[in-house]
């Protein structure tokens, strides 16, 4: 009788085996789910990393149909460029260029050392964005306090040097009512202007080398007293009060002695 009681009914054995199998299946299922979850997390991490790399490799100036896009104010990093002499230091991106102003006079960028500069690109056949930006800059220029006028410099550089000689630049600026006391309109040798525009990525980079003047950016680029690009403002309808305030704030970072020291540095080799 005792032996009989110890024996388990076949159905009981079958039920026990099934329960064990179900438990093992549940464990395997959880393990499988865990593996899938880990795989999904790894995939998402890989996609996030790839997206970060793509964003980092995108050009600083991406353009929309108007030749510009992005936030109103963004940090700006110029592309490294080379001159026939040597690679130009990032701290002197305006140098070693020498262009020609609206009066036909040589304009050496080294003369801007110690000044805070606001740079934009234009061409005289432009009938939409260039006049708009120029009128906005005229209003900004008129708002500059007297104490800052000798230290703040506006630069408008043509992207069409084949057609925009000094006489045409002068006529275009005069028609708009530009005051040239601290605002130079510049052209020059085609190769030199081309180097300059590449330095500041003045064109929609998606166009490759097949660019036209109409493909130029409408941004304003702010450079400090050491010639370092600091900010970019989206045009053509930029925030005048903000740009003027930040021009003066950036200029205030440099005292008279510092500006004098910067302006007295030995000149670089000039591309002209």
Order of alpha helices (4+ residues) and beta strands (2+ residues): alpha-alpha-beta-beta-beta-beta-alpha-beta-alpha-beta-alpha-beta-beta-alpha-alpha
